[in-house]
């Protein structure tokens, strides 16, 4: 059972340690990835007692609040979103991410979007109007079975790749975050990304202590070892180089 609460936010454009700003129109996330770092702290931060993935606070005043904050904010890159998926299924009805993008477009603030949802294609008409925008997908494996195990309510890998292709074809800069590296075939993953992406970011599982029981339960203990991450990284890098796909390794 999903608990949805409409709330009034006090701030929507906040300072970030990764980009200049971050923007989260929702607190909580229905995608509910098993490895999500936000599940480690956001329940306590949000005041919710429900398990991560079973609640979402919808900041219904986000677009209006953003409009006001942009009037006095210094130009800088806005990361959408840092602790939720901006295109989780509630976005289809509330359209808060889209309405916030409309405000950012008026001021031409640079934008970086990262999602696991093919719904992001809906806003392609806005993306093409930005002077500076990057739209990316988290794609941790090409294996649909593994993806469904870890990324419970994300769009399928196939749908994410197709959306990536559509956005890239319109001249919008695209990227893929392969993190954390999950079991799968790096050669097949690189093949899927070829011609659809401007660069790839690669990372390992950084919360081993919080994921060990999950991996053990599903018979994937070997995929949580340093050796696994190094081998998968090496294989993926070789395939990306072969296809002239720029990359950055984060570990």
Order of alpha helices (4+ residues) and beta strands (2+ residues): beta-beta-beta-beta-alpha-beta-alpha-beta-alpha-alpha-beta-alpha-beta-alpha-alpha-beta-alpha-beta-alpha-alpha-beta
